[in-house]
Amino acid sequence: MSTTPTPPQRDWLTAVLLSFFVGGLGVDRFYLGQTGLGVAKLLTLGGCGVWSLIDFILIIMNKVPDAQGRLLLKK
Protein backbone atom coordinates (compact mmCIF):
# COMPACT_ATOMS: atom_id res chain seq x y z
CA MET A 1 0.00 0.00 0.00
CA SER A 2 1.60 3.25 -1.10
CA THR A 3 0.87 6.57 0.49
CA THR A 4 1.30 9.93 -1.13
CA PRO A 5 3.87 12.00 0.74
CA THR A 6 2.69 15.38 1.93
CA PRO A 7 4.60 18.34 0.54
CA PRO A 8 6.71 20.37 2.96
CA GLN A 9 5.10 23.24 4.81
CA ARG A 10 5.18 26.47 2.79
CA ASP A 11 7.33 29.42 3.90
CA TRP A 12 5.55 32.61 5.02
CA LEU A 13 8.18 35.07 3.73
CA THR A 14 8.23 33.46 0.29
CA ALA A 15 4.44 33.74 0.10
CA VAL A 16 4.57 37.41 1.16
CA LEU A 17 7.17 38.27 -1.48
CA LEU A 18 5.35 36.36 -4.22
CA SER A 19 2.08 38.04 -3.28
CA PHE A 20 3.65 41.51 -3.35
CA PHE A 21 5.54 41.19 -6.62
CA VAL A 22 3.45 38.81 -8.77
CA GLY A 23 0.23 38.36 -6.79
CA GLY A 24 -1.82 39.85 -9.60
CA LEU A 25 -0.90 36.85 -11.73
CA GLY A 26 -1.94 34.34 -9.06
CA VAL A 27 1.58 33.04 -8.44
CA ASP A 28 1.08 33.24 -4.67
CA ARG A 29 -1.94 30.91 -4.88
CA PHE A 30 -0.04 28.49 -7.14
CA TYR A 31 2.76 28.46 -4.54
CA LEU A 32 0.26 27.60 -1.80
CA GLY A 33 -1.01 24.66 -3.88
CA GLN A 34 -4.36 26.27 -4.65
CA THR A 35 -4.29 25.81 -8.41
CA GLY A 36 -7.94 26.63 -9.08
CA LEU A 37 -7.74 29.94 -7.26
CA GLY A 38 -4.42 30.66 -8.98
CA VAL A 39 -5.99 30.22 -12.42
CA ALA A 40 -9.00 32.36 -11.48
CA LYS A 41 -6.73 35.08 -10.11
CA LEU A 42 -4.58 34.92 -13.25
CA LEU A 43 -7.56 35.24 -15.60
CA THR A 44 -9.01 38.21 -13.69
CA LEU A 45 -5.58 39.83 -13.17
CA GLY A 46 -5.99 39.60 -9.43
CA GLY A 47 -9.60 40.73 -9.46
CA CYS A 48 -8.47 44.04 -10.99
CA GLY A 49 -6.07 44.45 -8.08
CA VAL A 50 -8.65 44.17 -5.29
CA TRP A 51 -8.21 40.41 -4.81
CA SER A 52 -4.42 40.82 -4.90
CA LEU A 53 -4.49 43.49 -2.20
CA ILE A 54 -6.78 41.42 0.04
CA ASP A 55 -4.63 38.31 -0.44
CA PHE A 56 -1.47 40.30 0.36
CA ILE A 57 -2.98 41.56 3.63
CA LEU A 58 -4.26 38.08 4.57
CA ILE A 59 -0.89 36.48 3.84
CA ILE A 60 0.93 39.08 5.95
CA MET A 61 -1.46 38.30 8.81
CA ASN A 62 -0.85 34.54 8.18
CA LYS A 63 -4.57 33.86 7.69
CA VAL A 64 -4.25 31.97 4.37
CA PRO A 65 -3.52 28.23 4.72
CA ASP A 66 -1.87 26.09 2.07
CA ALA A 67 -3.74 23.42 0.11
CA GLN A 68 -3.36 20.94 3.00
CA GLY A 69 -4.92 23.40 5.48
CA ARG A 70 -1.65 24.17 7.28
CA LEU A 71 -0.64 27.69 8.22
CA LEU A 72 2.49 29.10 6.65
CA LEU A 73 5.79 28.49 8.41
CA LYS A 74 7.51 31.56 9.85
CA LYS A 75 11.24 30.96 10.20
RAWOVEN-V266423 format. One record per pair of residues at least 4 apart in sequence whose ideal C-beta (glycine too) atoms are under 8 Angstrom apart, sorted by the first residue. I is the first residue (numbers start at 1). J is the second residue. Records with the same first field share a line. If there is no record, write none. Layout:
# RAWOVEN-V266423
I: J, J
This chain:
# RAWOVEN-V266423
6: 68
7: 33, 68
9: 66, 70, 72, 73
10: 14, 15, 31, 32, 33, 66, 70, 72, 73
11: 15, 72, 73, 75
12: 16, 59, 62, 72, 73, 74, 75
13: 17, 74, 75
14: 18, 31
15: 19, 28, 31, 32, 59, 64, 72
16: 20, 56, 59, 60
17: 21
18: 22, 23, 27, 28, 31
19: 23, 28, 52, 55, 56, 59
20: 56
22: 27, 28
23: 27, 28, 41, 46, 52, 55, 56
24: 41, 45, 46, 49, 52
25: 41, 42, 45, 46
26: 30, 37, 38, 39, 40, 41, 42, 46
27: 31, 38
28: 32, 38, 55, 59
29: 34, 35, 37, 38, 41, 55
30: 34, 35, 38
32: 64, 65, 66, 67
33: 66, 67, 68
34: 38, 66, 67
35: 39
36: 40
37: 41
38: 42
39: 43
40: 44
41: 46, 47, 51, 52, 55
44: 48, 51
45: 49
46: 50, 51, 52, 55
47: 51, 52, 54
49: 53
50: 54
51: 55
52: 56
53: 57
54: 58
55: 59, 64
56: 60
57: 61
58: 63, 64
59: 63, 64, 72
62: 71, 72, 74
64: 72
65: 69, 70, 71, 72
66: 70, 72
